[in-house]
Amino acid sequence: MFAEFKHALRRSKGQIFGWGIALFLLVVLLVSLYDSIAAEQEAFQELLSVYPSEVSAFMGDMTSFGTPEGWVSIEFFSYMPVILGILGVTVGSGMLLNDEESGILDLVMAHPVNRTSLFMGRLLAFITTIVSILVIAWTGFIISMTWSTMDIGWGEMWLPLLSLLAVLLLFGALALFLSMILPSRRMASMITGLLLVSSFFITGLAELNDKLETAAKLSPLNYYQAQEAFNDFNGTWFAGLLASALIFTLLAWWRFERRDLRVAGEGGWRLGKLAEILKTKK
């Protein structure tokens, strides 16, 4: 398992450094802008007062724009589930299926490799990749705050990142599970990405339309904590997201243990086999 973990993690170095450095630079830019925003807080409050309520529904409480927690929540954490969610969906859907569709996985499994060890090794590499990127982003906050008036504690800065981690693991696990039951990786990533974007909009629109409250309760991003994490981190929501990710992961593992591997290329819906079964029953 650890050999597969090291191999998969080595292949993910580009994603870790590429996404990590990009987020690091973005964080440094946002923190460096905070002092000028805080100095002109009254002017910005007047400007924000004319903003439509729809903006607050998706970006967060605009009245807290001049506070450190409000600034990083609105300018960074409000849209990170969608931005980094793309990475989680891509990596999750291709964790096994990328090699399967290219014909590599069939060659790997020709060796005395246990399926569970292969699955767990790549899963651990996926989790390490996501955590590493978030650690780099956290480091960007800590370093850049040393020359800024922004004062957020080291541990406190981790709270919204933990909530973000749970969301990314959930959608990554969902993409992994769908890749095990759908004909192709691109279909799994497309459907999971659609669910991710739909969750984002449903959660935001529920703030404007009470009729969507029921649908919002089924939306994973309804339990994502950005600015809320600084004020009162909800451990139950966090645990619920992790539990959902665990369920999809176990289902994906169960399916991977029992399905036939393709030599290469995309699969099909196996409707022909279903027709044969129905015909036999008749």
Rosetta blueprint (number, residue, H / E / L):
1 M L
2 F H
3 A H
4 E H
5 F H
6 K H
7 H H
8 A H
9 L H
10 R H
11 R H
12 S L
13 K H
14 G H
15 Q H
16 I H
17 F H
18 G H
19 W H
20 G H
21 I H
22 A H
23 L H
24 F H
25 L H
26 L H
27 V H
28 V H
29 L H
30 L H
31 V H
32 S H
33 L H
34 Y H
35 D H
36 S H
37 I H
38 A H
39 A H
40 E L
41 Q H
42 E H
43 A H
44 F H
45 Q H
46 E H
47 L H
48 L H
49 S L
50 V L
51 Y L
52 P L
53 S H
54 E H
55 V H
56 S H
57 A H
58 F H
59 M H
60 G L
61 D L
62 M H
63 T H
64 S H
65 F L
66 G L
67 T L
68 P H
69 E H
70 G H
71 W H
72 V H
73 S H
74 I H
75 E H
76 F H
77 F H
78 S L
79 Y L
80 M H
81 P H
82 V H
83 I H
84 L H
85 G H
86 I H
87 L H
88 G H
89 V H
90 T H
91 V H
92 G H
93 S H
94 G H
95 M H
96 L H
97 L H
98 N H
99 D H
100 E H
101 E H
102 S H
103 G L
104 I H
105 L H
106 D H
107 L H
108 V H
109 M H
110 A L
111 H L
112 P L
113 V L
114 N L
115 R H
116 T H
117 S H
118 L H
119 F H
120 M H
121 G H
122 R H
123 L H
124 L H
125 A H
126 F H
127 I H
128 T H
129 T H
130 I H
131 V H
132 S H
133 I H
134 L H
135 V H
136 I H
137 A H
138 W H
139 T H
140 G H
141 F H
142 I H
143 I H
144 S H
145 M H
146 T H
147 W H
148 S L
149 T L
150 M L
151 D L
152 I L
153 G L
154 W H
155 G H
156 E H
157 M H
158 W H
159 L H
160 P H
161 L H
162 L H
163 S H
164 L H
165 L H
166 A H
167 V H
168 L H
169 L H
170 L H
171 F H
172 G H
173 A H
174 L H
175 A H
176 L H
177 F H
178 L H
179 S H
180 M H
181 I H
182 L L
183 P L
184 S L
185 R H
186 R H
187 M H
188 A H
189 S H
190 M H
191 I H
192 T H
193 G H
194 L H
195 L H
196 L H
197 V H
198 S H
199 S H
200 F H
201 F H
202 I H
203 T H
204 G H
205 L H
206 A H
207 E L
208 L L
209 N L
210 D H
211 K H
212 L H
213 E H
214 T H
215 A H
216 A H
217 K H
218 L L
219 S L
220 P H
221 L H
222 N H
223 Y H
224 Y L
225 Q L
226 A L
227 Q H
228 E H
229 A H
230 F H
231 N H
232 D H
233 F L
234 N L
235 G H
236 T H
237 W H
238 F H
239 A H
240 G H
241 L H
242 L H
243 A H
244 S H
245 A H
246 L H
247 I H
248 F H
249 T H
250 L H
251 L H
252 A H
253 W H
254 W H
255 R H
256 F H
257 E H
258 R H
259 R L
260 D L
261 L L
262 R L
263 V L
264 A L
265 G L
266 E L
267 G L
268 G L
269 W L
270 R L
271 L H
272 G H
273 K H
274 L H
275 A H
276 E H
277 I H
278 L H
279 K H
280 T H
281 K H
282 K L
